[in-house]
Amino acid sequence: MEKKGNVLMQKYELGRLLGQGNFAKVYYGRNLKTGQGVAIKVIDKEKVLKAGLIEQTKREISVMALVKHPHVLQLYEVMATKSKIYFAIEHAKGGELFNKLAKGRLKEDVARKFFQQLIAAVEFCHSRDVYHRDLKPENLLLDENGNLKVSDFGLSALAESKRQDGLLHTTCGTPAYVAPEVIGRKGYDGAKADIWSCGVILFVLLAGYLPFHDSNLMNMYRKISRAEYKCPNWFPLEVRKLLSRILDPNPHTRISIAKIKESSWFKKGLESRHVRTKLVQNQNVIADGDDVSSLNLENSTSSSDTKLELAKPTNLNAFDIISLSSGFDLSGLFIRNDQKEELQFTSVKPAAVIISKLEEVGRNLNLEIKKKEGGFLRLEGSKYGTLCIDVQIFEVTESYYLIELRRSCGDAIEYQNMLTQSIRPALEEIVWAWQGVQSHH
């Protein structure tokens, strides 16, 4: 049995729901043998299979088993049934770093400590040929001592993911934190892309808001590609110089982690407060080098019964395999949520089906369809003057897409009426989830 009452695999008592996303739910759990707390991440296998993310889930397991570091959230155990996959994960008492930022910017020394710990974790991941690719405050948790823990390796990539040119090619991550070369779809160095994201995080820690933000996704991407940002007047000169080298749109000249660690601002406080970089010695259920393909996620039962050394429970927010719903809706924290000019949704339908459906909707509305390269369409009509609707399709994985529609010209009221009365209902059959409809925070 998958559950007997609220007991999972005769090993964990499942408690309250802590949070949920498109693919996973996270519960508070208690080990029945030790009484200690753990976060139980429950993944719906059918949804993951439908989205073509089973290999990505296996990769998340292998990465979390491979990366054992004081500032990386630890995976203790993996279990599975016919319909669900369960992760027993280290419980971070302090919740998300994101919640601290919701109260405003951090003091310089506090921001520096978190940045030092982030760089230590990322450097270690890169030494094991692991690239996170979705670094952001929502994926940085805090333990009971206020130390940082990097979480959510659902979008991470191993060196084996690279093509023959030695570069990664999947466009992924959360828009405001994504490096320009990732958006450019020309292949990118995973380490350099992570360094850019660390720079955005540093800016947010010190400023309390994003360096690149716009209510329109395409406009924000243009700002990112040109590194158009402005430091607040309270930023020290040392920080400005460091950020200019991290937020360099050219990955070939962007600063390395080794050079970041040499900067005078970064080194402050390290002498008096030792940032640990050695491996965690705790035993993990999945050892280094284990073949994740042996974890039959189609039909498996509990893994090893190794005794777990776990932290005591308090609170933890959900971390999805892909944090799209919260990641794309930036309005809650960083921008005013006025009436939006764009409509966004995700889909697991093939790209050809999505494009075909969009063309069908355009024809039914007597809109002329103008195709452009790179998943971009323009729908034009002239019933009440020229109305132009730009459509952009973003590939997150081979089976998971983000689609954005926005008015580029024409009457705003006509556009809004067309969205609500015609376009949105017609698109329902290809929609996985509407963006910004419900918040996970």
MARPA-752515 format. One record per atom (N, C-alpha, C, O): residue in one letter; x negated, y negated, z negated. Coordinates in steps of 0.1 Angstrom, whole numbers, plus 5000, padded with zeros to 4 digits. Example, Ala and Ser with C-alpha at 12.3 -4.5 7.8 and 13.67 -1.06 7.14 Angstrom:
REM residues 2
A486850574922/A487750454922/A486850334922/A485850334915/S487250224929/S486350114929/S487150004921/S486649894920/
This chain:
REM residues 441
M499250125000/M500050005000/M499149875000/M498149874994/E499649785007/E498849655008/E498949584994/E497949534989/K500149584988/K500349524975/K501249604967/K502149664972/K500949614954/K501849674945/K502249564935/K501449534926/G503449504936/G503749394929/G502849274934/G502849244946/N502149214925/N501149114928/N499749154928/N498849074926/V499549284929/V498149344928/V497749384942/V498449454949/L496549334946/L495949364959/L494949474958/L493949464950/M495149584965/M494149694966/M493749754952/M492649804951/Q494749744943/Q494449784929/Q493249724923/Q492649774914/K492849604928/K491549544923/K491849404919/K491149354909/Y492749324926/Y492849184923/Y494349154920/Y495249194927/E494549074909/E495949024907/E496048894914/E495248804912/L497048884923/L497148764931/L498048664923/L499148694918/G497548534923/G498348434916/G498948334925/G499448374936/R498948204921/R499648104929/R498948084943/R497748104944/L499848034952/L499347994965/L498547854963/L499147764958/L497347854968/L496547734967/L496647644979/L496447524979/G496947704991/G497047625003/G497147725015/G496947845014/Q497547665026/Q497647745038/Q497447665051/Q497547545051/G497147735062/G496947675075/G497647755086/G498447845083/N497247735098/N497847815109/N497547965109/N498348045113/F496348005103/F495948135104/F495848205090/F495848325089/A495648125080/A495348185067/A496048125055/A496448005056/K496148195044/K496648145032/K495548175021/K494848275022/V495448085011/V494448105001/V495248114987/V495948024984/Y494948224980/Y495548244967/Y494448244956/Y493348274958/Y494948204944/Y494048224932/Y494148374929/Y495248434928/G493048444927/G493048584923/G492248614911/G491348534907/R492548724904/R491848764892/R491348904893/R492148994896/N490048924891/N489549064892/N490049144880/N489849104868/L490749254882/L491349334871/L490349394862/L490649414850/K489149424867/K488149484859/K487449384850/K487149414838/T487049274856/T486249174849/T487049054843/T486648984834/G488249034848/G489048924844/G488648784849/G489248684846/Q487648794858/Q487148664863/Q487848624876/Q488448704883/G487848494879/G488548434890/G487848434903/G486648444904/V488648444914/V488148444927/V489148384936/V490348384933/A488748324948/A489648274958/A489948394967/A488948454972/I491148424970/I491548524980/I492048464993/I493148404992/K491348475003/K491748425016/K492448535024/K491748635027/V493648515027/V494448615034/V494748575048/V495348465051/I494148645058/I494248615072/I495348705079/I495248825077/D496248645086/D497248715093/D496648775106/D496348695115/K496448905107/K495748965118/K496448945131/K495748925141/E497748955131/E498548935143/E498248795150/E498148785162/K498348695141/K498048565146/K496648545152/K496448485162/V495748605144/V494348595149/V494048665162/V493348615171/L494748785163/L494648855176/L495248785187/L494648775198/K496448725185/K497148645195/K496348525200/K496348495212/A495648465191/A494848355194/A493448385200/A492648305203/G493148515201/G491948565206/G490748535197/G489648515201/L490948535184/L489948495174/L489448615165/L488848585155/I489648735169/I489248845161/I487648855161/I487148885150/E487048825172/E485548825172/E485048705163/E484048715157/Q485748595164/Q485348485156/Q485448515141/Q484648465133/T486548585137/T486648625123/T485548725119/T485048705108/K485148815128/K484048905125/K482748825123/K481948845114/R482648715131/R481448635131/R481448555117/R480348535111/E482548505113/E482648435100/E482148525089/E481448485080/I482648655089/I482148755079/I480648775079/I480048765069/S480148795091/S478748825093/S477848705088/S476848715082/V478348585092/V477648455088/V477648435073/V476548415067/M478748455067/M478848435052/M478048535045/M477548505034/A477948655050/A477048755044/A475548725046/A474748765038/L475248665057/L473848635061/L473348515053/L472148515050/V474148415051/V473748295045/V473948295030/V475148255026/K472948325022/K473148325007/K472248215002/K471048225002/H472848104997/H472147984993/H472947914982/H474147924982/P472247854973/P472947784962/P474047684966/P474947654959/H473847624978/H474847524983/H475747574994/H476247495002/V475847704995/V476747775005/V477747854997/V477347944989/L479047845000/L480047924993/L479848074996/L479648115008/Q479848154986/Q479548294987/Q480748384990/Q481848374984/L480548475000/L481548585003/L481148704994/L480048754995/Y482148754986/Y481848864977/Y482348994983/Y481649104982/E483448994990/E484049124994/E485049105006/E485748995006/V485049195015/V486049195026/V486849325025/V486349435024/M488149305026/M489149415026/M490049395038/M490249285043/A490749505042/A491649485053/A492749595053/A492449705048/T493849565058/T494949665061/T495349655075/T494649585083/K496449715079/K496849705093/K497249565097/K497149535109/S497849495088/S498349355091/S497549235086/S497749125091/K496649265076/K496049145069/K494549175068/K494049295067/I493749065067/I492349075064/I492148985051/I492748875050/Y491449035041/Y491248965028/Y489848935026/Y488949025027/F489548805023/F488148765018/F488248735003/F489148654999/A487448804995/A487248754981/A486048664981/A484948704984/I486248544977/I485248434979/I484948364966/I485848354957/E483748324964/E483348244953/E484348124950/E484848064960/H484748104938/H485748004934/H485047874931/H484247864921/A485347774939/A484647634936/A485647554927/A486747514932/K485147534915/K486047464905/K486347324909/K487447274906/G485447254916/G485647114918/G486447074929/G486746954932/G486947164937/G487747134949/G486947074960/G485747094961/E487647004969/E487046944981/E486346814978/E486846734970/L485146794984/L484546664983/L485446554990/L485446444986/F486246594999/F487246515006/F488046434996/F488446324998/N488446514985/N489346444975/N488646334967/N489346234963/K487346344965/K486646234959/K486646114968/K486745994964/L486546134981/L486446024991/L487845954992/L487845834996/A488846034989/A490245974990/A490345854980/A491245774981/K489545854969/K489545754959/K488645634963/K488545534956/G487845644974/G487045544978/G485545584980/G485245704977/R484745494984/R483345534987/R482545574974/R482945534963/L481545644975/L480745694964/L479545604961/L479145524970/K479045604949/K477845524945/K476745584953/K476645704956/E475745504956/E474645534964/E473845664959/E473545754967/D473645664946/D472845784941/D473645914941/D473146024943/V475045904940/V475846024941/V475946064955/V475846184958/A476145974964/A476146004979/A474846074983/A474846164991/R473746024978/R472446074982/R472246214977/R471746304984/K472746244964/K472646384959/K473346474967/K472846584971/F474646444971/F475446534980/F474746554994/F474746664999/F474146444999/F473546455012/F472246545011/F472046615020/Q471546525000/Q470346614998/Q470746764998/Q470046845004/Q471846794991/Q472246924989/Q472846985003/Q472647095006/L473546895010/L474046935023/L472846965033/L472947065040/I471846885033/I470746905042/I469947035038/I469547105047/A469847065025/A469247185020/A469947305025/A469347405030/A471347305025/A472147415029/A472047425044/A471947545049/V472147315052/V472147325066/V470747375071/V470747445081/E469747325065/E468347365069/E468247515067/E467647585076/F468747565056/F468647715054/F469447795064/F469047895070/C470747745067/C471547805078/C470747815091/C470747915097/H470147705095/H469447695107/H468247795107/H467847845118/S467647815095/S466447905094/S466948045097/S466048135100/R468248075095/R468748205098/R469448205111/R470248295114/D469248105120/D469848095133/D471348085132/D472048145140/V471848015122/V473347995120/V473647845121/V472947765115/Y474547815130/Y474947675132/Y476447665128/Y477247735134/H476747565119/H478047555113/H479047505123/H480147575125/R478847395130/R479647335140/R480947275136/R481647225144/D481247275123/D482447205118/D482147135104/D483047145095/L481047075103/L480747015090/L481546885089/L481546795097/K482246875077/K483046755074/K483346765059/K483246875053/P483746655053/P484046655038/P485046765034/P484946815023/E486046795043/E487046895039/E486447035037/E486947125030/N485247055044/N484647185043/N483447185033/N482647285033/L483347085025/L482347075015/L483047075001/L483746984998/L482847184994/L483447204981/L482447174970/L481247164972/L483047164958/L482147134946/L482347244935/L483447284933/D481247284929/D481347374918/D481647304905/D481847184904/E481647384894/E482047324881/E481047214876/E481347134867/N479747224882/N478747124878/N478747004888/N477846924887/G479647004897/G479646894907/G478646914918/G478346814925/N478147034920/N477147054931/N477947104943/N478947164943/L477347064955/L478047094967/L477947234972/L476847304970/K478947284979/K479047414984/K479647404998/K480747365000/V478847445009/V479347435022/V480247555024/V479847675021/S481447535030/S482447645032/S482847645047/S482547555055/D483747735050/D484447755063/D483547765075/D483247675082/F483047895076/F482147925088/F482947985099/F482348055108/G484247955100/G485048005111/G484647955125/G484848025135/L484047835126/L483547785139/L482047805141/L481547745150/S481447865131/S479947875132/S479447965144/S480248045149/A478247945148/A477748015159/A476348075155/A475548015148/L476148205159/L474848265157/L474048245170/L474548205180/A472748265168/A471848245180/A472248335192/A472048295203/E472848445189/E473248535200/E474448475208/E474648525219/S475048375203/S476148305211/S475648215222/S476348175231/K474348195222/K473748105232/K473748175246/K473648295247/R473848095256/R473748145270/R472248155274/R471348125265/Q471948195286/Q470548205290/Q469848075290/Q468548075289/D470547965290/D469847835290/D469447795275/D468847695273/G469747885266/G469447865252/G470347765244/G470047725233/L471447735251/L472347635245/L473747695243/L474147795249/L474447635233/L475847675231/L476747595240/L476447485245/H477947655243/H478847595253/H480247575248/H481047515256/T480647625237/T482047615232/T482247475226/T481547435217/T483247405231/T483647275225/T484547305213/T485647355214/C483947265201/C484747285189/C484347185178/C483447105180/G484947205167/G484747105156/G485847015154/G486847025161/T485746915145/T486746815142/T486246685149/T485146645147/P487146625157/P486746515166/P485846415160/P484746375166/A486246355149/A485446245144/A484046275140/A483146185138/Y483746405138/Y482446445133/Y481646515144/Y480446565141/V482146525156/V481546605166/V480446525174/V480746405177/A479346585177/A478246515184/A478646495199/A479446565204/P478146385205/P478546355219/P478246465229/P478946485238/E477146535227/E476846635237/E477746755236/E477946835246/V478446775224/V479446885223/V480646845232/V481246925238/I481046715231/I482146665239/I481846675254/I482746705262/G480546655257/G480146645271/G480246775279/G480146775291/R480346895272/R480547025278/R479347065287/R479547145296/K478247015284/K477047055292/K476147145285/K474947175290/G476547195274/G475647285266/G474947195255/G474647085258/Y474747255244/Y474147175233/Y473347265223/Y473547385222/D472447195217/D471647265206/D472447255193/D472747145188/G472847375188/G473647385176/G473047305164/G473747245156/A471747315162/A471047245151/A471247095153/A471547025143/K470947045165/K471046895167/K472546855165/K472746745159/A473446935169/A474946895167/A475246895152/A475946805148/D474746985144/D475046985130/D474346865123/D474946805114/I473246825128/I472546705122/I473346585125/I473546495116/W473946565137/W474846455139/W475946455129/W476346345123/S476646565127/S477746575118/S477346535104/S478046465096/C476146575100/C475546535087/C475446385086/C475746325075/G475046315097/G475046175097/G476346105095/G476446005088/V477346165102/V478746105100/V479146125086/V479746035080/I478846235080/I479246265066/I478546165057/I479146105047/L477246135059/L476546045051/L477145905052/L477345835042/F477545865064/F478245735066/F479545725057/F479745625050/V480345835058/V481645845051/V481345835036/V482145775029/L480345905031/L480145905017/L479845765012/L480245735001/L479045695019/L478645555015/L479645445018/L479745345011/A480445465029/A481345365033/A482745385029/A483545295026/G483145515027/G484545545024/G485445555036/G486645575034/Y484945535048/Y485645555060/Y484745605071/Y483545615069/L485345635083/L484645695094/L483845595102/L484345485104/P482645635107/P481945535116/P482645535130/P482645425136/F483245645134/F483945645147/F485445685144/F485745795141/H486345585146/H487745625144/H488645545153/H488345425155/D489645605159/D490545545168/D491845635168/D491745755167/S493045565168/S494245645168/S494345735181/S495145825181/N493545695191/N493545775204/N492345855205/N491245805204/L492445985207/L491346075207/L490346045218/L489146045215/M490846005230/M489845985241/M489045855238/M487845845242/N489745755232/N488945635229/N487945665219/N486745605219/M488245745209/M487245785199/M486045855205/M484945835201/Y486345945214/Y485246015221/Y484345925228/Y483145945229/R484945815234/R484045715241/R483145645231/R481945625234/K483645615220/K482845545209/K481745635205/K480545595203/I482045765203/I481045865199/I479945875209/I478745875206/S480345885222/S479345915233/S478445795234/S477245815239/R478845675230/R477945555230/R477345525217/R476645425215/A477745605206/A477245575193/A477645435189/A476845355183/E478945395191/E479345265188/E479945265173/E481045305171/Y479145215164/Y479545205150/Y478845085144/Y477945035149/K479445045132/K478844925125/K478744955111/K479744995104/C477544945105/C477344965091/C477844855082/C477744735086/P478544885071/P479044785062/P477844705056/P476644755056/N478044585051/N476944505047/N476344555034/N475244515030/W476944645027/W476344705015/W475444815017/W474744865008/F475244865030/F474344975033/F472944925031/F472544815037/P472044985024/P470644945023/P469944965037/P470345045045/L468944885039/L468244885052/L467645025055/L467645065066/E467145095044/E466645235046/E467745325052/E467445415060/V468945315047/V470045395052/V470445365066/V470645455074/R470445235069/R470745195083/R469745255093/R470045305104/K468445245089/K467445305098/K467545455099/K467445505110/L467845525088/L468045665089/L469245705097/L469145795106/L470345635096/L471545665103/L471345635118/L471845715127/S470545535122/S470345505136/S469545615142/S469745635154/R468745695135/R467945805140/R468845935140/R468546015149/I469745945131/I470646065131/I471746055141/I471946145149/L472345935141/L473445915151/L472945855164/L473345755169/D471945925169/D471345905182/D472145985193/D472046105192/P472845925202/P473646005212/P472746095221/P473346185227/N471446075221/N470546155229/N470046265219/N469246235211/P470446395221/P470046495212/P468546525212/P467946575203/H467846495224/H466446515225/H465646425217/H464446455212/T466146305214/T465346205206/T465946195191/T465446125183/R467046265189/R467646265176/R466746315165/R465946415168/I466746265153/I465846305143/I466046455138/I467146495139/S465046515134/S465146655130/S465346655114/S465146555108/I465746775109/I465946785094/I464546755087/I464546695077/A463446805093/A462146785087/A461846635085/A461346595075/K462246565095/K461946415095/K462946345086/K462546245079/I464146395085/I465146335075/I464546345061/I464646255053/K464046465058/K463446495045/K462246405041/K461946395030/E461646355052/E460446265050/E460846125047/E459946045043/S462046085050/S462445945048/S462445905034/S462745985025/S462045785031/S461945735017/S463245735010/S463245764998/W464345705017/W465645695010/W466045835006/W466545854995/F465845935015/F466246075012/F465446125000/F466046204991/K464246094998/K463346154988/K463546104974/K463146164964/K464345994973/K464545934960/K465346024951/K466346084955/G464846044939/G465546134929/G465246274930/G465546354921/L464546324940/L464246464942/L463146504931/L463146624927/E462346414927/E461246454918/E461946474904/E461446574897/S462946394900/S463546414887/S464646514887/S465046574876/R465246534899/R466346634899/R466046734910/R466146704922/H465746854906/H465246954916/H466447004924/H467447054918/V466346994937/V467347054946/V466947194949/V465947214956/R467647294944/R467347434946/R467447474961/R468347434968/T466447544965/T466447594979/T466147744980/T466147804991/K466047814969/K465747954970/K467048034971/K468147984969/L466848154975/L468048244977/L468748274965/L468148294954/V470048284966/V470848334955/V470548484953/V470548564962/Q470348524940/Q470048664938/Q471248754935/Q471048874935/N472448694934/N473648774932/N473848884943/N473548854955/Q474249004939/Q474449104949/Q475749064957/Q476749024951/N475749094969/N476949074978/N477349204983/N476549294986/V478649224986/V479149344991/V478549385004/V478249495007/I478449275013/I477849305026/I476449265026/I476149145024/A475549355028/A474049325027/A473549265040/A474249275050/D472349195039/D471749145052/D471549255062/D471249365058/G471849225074/G471649325085/G472749415087/G472749495097/D473849415079/D474949505081/D475649475094/D475749355098/D476049575101/D476749555114/D478149525112/D478949615107/V478649405114/V479949365112/V480949445120/V482149455117/S480549495132/S481449565140/S481849695134/S482849755138/S481149735123/S481549855116/S482749825107/S483449925102/L483049695105/L484249665097/L485449675107/L485649575114/N486149785106/N487249805115/N488449715111/N489249755102/L488549595117/L489549505112/L490949535118/L491949475114/E490949645126/E492249685132/E493049775121/E494249755120/N492249855114/N492949945105/N491949995095/N491450105096/S491649915085/S490649955075/S491249935061/S492249875059/T490549995051/T490949975037/T489849905029/T488949855035/S489949915016/S488949835008/S487549875010/S487249995012/S486649775010/S485249805011/S484649844997/S485449884988/S483349834996/S482649884984/S483249834971/S483849724971/D483049904960/D483649864947/D482549804938/D482549814926/T481649734945/T480549664937/T481049564927/T482049494930/K480449564915/K480849474905/K480549334909/K479449304914/L481449244907/L481249104912/L480849014900/L481349024889/E479948924903/E479548814894/E480248684898/E479748624907/L481448654892/L482248544897/L482448434887/L482348454875/A482748314893/A482948204884/A484348204879/A485248284884/K484648124868/K485948124863/K486848034871/K486447944877/P488248054871/P489147984880/P489547844875/P489647824863/T489747754885/T490547634882/T491347604894/T492547634895/N490747544904/N491447494915/N490647494928/N489447474928/L491347524939/L490647534952/L491647504963/L492747544963/N491247414973/N492047384984/N491847484995/N490747544996/A492747495004/A492647595015/A491547555025/A491347435028/F490847655030/F489947635042/F490347735053/F490147855051/D490947685064/D491347765075/D490247815083/D489147765082/I490447915091/I489447965101/I489147845110/I488047815113/I490247775115/I490047655122/I490947545116/I492147565115/S490247445112/S491047335104/S491547235114/S491247115112/L492347275123/L492747175134/L493847085128/L493746965130/S494847135122/S496047055118/S495646935110/S496046825112/S494746955100/S494346845091/S493246765098/S493146645097/G492446835106/G491246765112/G491646665123/G490946565124/F492646695131/F492946605142/F493846485137/F493946385144/D494546495126/D495346385121/D494646305111/D494646335099/L493946205116/L493046125107/L493746005101/L493245935092/S495045995104/S495745875100/S495945865084/S496045765079/G496045985078/G496345985064/G495345915055/G495745865045/L494145925059/L493045865051/L492445745057/L492045645050/F492245745070/F491345645076/F491945535084/F491445435086/I493245565090/I493845465098/I495345445095/I495945535088/R495845335099/R497245315096/R498145405105/R497845425117/N499145455099/N500045555107/N501245485113/N502345505109/D500945395122/D502045325129/D502645425140/D502145535141/Q503645375147/Q504145465158/Q503045505168/Q502445415173/K502845635170/K501745685178/K502045675192/K503245705197/E501045645200/E501245635215/E501045775221/E501245795233/E500445875213/E500145995219/E500946115212/E501446095201/L501046225219/L501646345214/L500546455215/L499946475226/Q500346525204/Q499346635204/Q499846765200/Q500746765191/F499446875206/F499847005202/F498747105205/F497847075214/T498747225199/T497847325202/T498647445209/T499847455207/S497947525217/S498547635224/S497547745225/S496347725226/V498147865225/V497347995227/V497648055241/V497148165244/K498347975249/K498648025263/K497348005271/K496547915268/P497248075282/P496048055291/P496147915297/P497147855299/A494947855300/A494847725305/A495747705318/A496347595319/A495747805326/A496447795339/A497947785336/A498747705343/V498447855326/V499847845322/V500247715316/V501247655319/I499347655308/I499547525302/I499647415313/I500547335313/I498747425323/I498747325334/I499947335342/I500547245346/S500347465345/S501547495353/S502747435346/S503647375353/K502847455333/K504047405326/K504047255326/K505147195328/L502947185324/L502847045324/L503346985338/L504046885339/E502847055349/E503247015362/E504747035364/E505346945371/E505247145359/E506747165360/E507547055353/E508547005358/V507047025341/V507746915333/V507646785341/V508646715342/G506546755347/G506346635355/G507346635367/G507946525369/R507446745374/R508346745386/R509746725382/R510546655388/N510146795371/N511546785366/N511946635362/N513046595362/L510946555358/L511146425354/L510846325366/L510746205364/N510646385378/N510346305390/N509046225389/N509046105393/L508146285382/L506846215380/L505846275390/L505746395392/E505046195396/E503946235406/E502846295398/E502346235388/I502246405402/I501146475394/I499846445402/I499746475413/K498946385395/K497646355400/K496546435392/K496346405380/K495946535398/K494946615391/K493646555391/K493246485401/K492946565380/K491546525379/K490746635373/K491346735368/E489446615373/E488546725367/E488546725352/E488946635346/G488046835347/G487846845332/G489146855324/G489146805313/G490146925329/G491346945321/G492146815320/G492846795310/F492046725329/F492746595328/F493846585339/F493546605351/L495046545336/L496146525345/L496746385343/L496646335332/R497246325354/R497946205352/R499346215358/R499446265370/L500446185351/L501746185356/L502246045358/L502145965348/E502746015370/E503145875373/E504545875378/E504945965385/G505345775373/G506745755378/G507045605379/G506345525374/S508145575387/S508445435389/S509945405388/S510445325395/K510645475379/K512045455377/K512345315371/K513145245376/Y511545275361/Y511745145355/Y510345065356/Y509945015345/G509745065367/G508345015368/G507445135366/G507845245362/T506145115368/T505245225368/T504945275354/T504545195345/L505245405352/L504945465339/L503845565342/L503945655350/C502745555334/C501645655336/C501445725323/C501345665312/I501345865324/I501145945312/I499846025315/I499846105324/D498846005307/D497646085308/D497646205299/D498146195288/V497246315305/V497246445297/V495846495297/V495146515308/Q495346525285/Q493946585284/Q494046715277/Q494746725266/I493446825282/I493446955276/I492046985271/I491046975279/F491947015258/F490647045252/F490547195249/F491447245242/E489447255252/E489347395249/E488547415236/E487447375235/V489247475226/V488647495213/V487947625213/V486747645209/T488647735217/T488047865220/T488547905234/T489347835240/E488148025239/E488648065252/E490148095252/E490848095262/S490748105240/S492248135239/S492948035230/S494048065225/Y492347915228/Y492947825218/Y492747675223/Y491547645225/Y493747605226/Y493647475232/Y494347365225/Y495347385218/L493747245226/L494447115221/L494847035233/L494047015242/I496146995233/I496646915244/I497046775239/I497846775229/E496646675246/E497046535242/E497746465253/E497146465264/L498946415251/L499646325261/L499646185255/L499946165243/R499346085264/R499445945259/R499845855270/R499645885282/R500545745267/R500945645277/R499745555280/R499145495271/S499345545293/S498245455297/S498845325303/S498145225303/C500045335308/C500645215313/C502245235314/C502645345314/G502945125315/G504445135316/G505145095303/G504545065293/D506445115303/D507245065292/D507145165280/D507345285282/A506845115268/A506745195256/A507945265252/A507945385248/I509145195253/I510445255249/I510745375258/I511245475254/E510645345271/E510845455281/E510045575278/E510445685279/Y508745545275/Y507845655272/Y508245735260/Y508245865260/Q508545665249/Q509045735237/Q510245815239/Q510345925234/N511245755246/N512445835249/N512145955257/N512746065255/M511245945267/M510946055276/M510246165267/M510546285269/L509446125258/L508746225249/L509746305241/L509746425240/T510646235234/T511546295224/T512646375231/T513046475226/Q513146315242/Q514346375248/Q514046485259/Q514846575261/S512946465265/S512646555277/S511346635275/S511346755276/I510246565273/I508946635274/I508746735262/I508346845265/R508946685250/R508746775239/R509546895239/R509047005237/P510946885241/P511747015242/P511247105253/P511347225251/A510847045264/A510447135276/A509147205273/A508847305280/L508347155264/L507047215262/L507047325251/L506047395248/E508147335244/E508247425232/E507647565235/E507047625226/E507947625247/E507547765249/E506047785250/E505547895249/I505247675252/I503847695252/I503147635240/I501947645239/V503947585230/V503347525219/V503047625208/V503947705204/W501847615202/W501447695190/W501847615178/W502547665169/A501347495177/A501747405166/A501647255170/A500747225178/W502547175166/W502447035168/W501546975158/W501547005147/Q500646875163/Q499646815154/Q500346705146/Q501046625151/G499946695133/G500446585125/G501846595120/G502346505114/V502446715123/V503846735119/V503946755104/V504746705096/Q502946835098/Q502846855084/Q501346855080/Q500546905087/S501146795069/S499746775064/S499446885054/S500346935047/H498146935054/H497747035045/H497146975032/H496747045023/H497046845032/H496546775020/H497546725011/H497246665001/
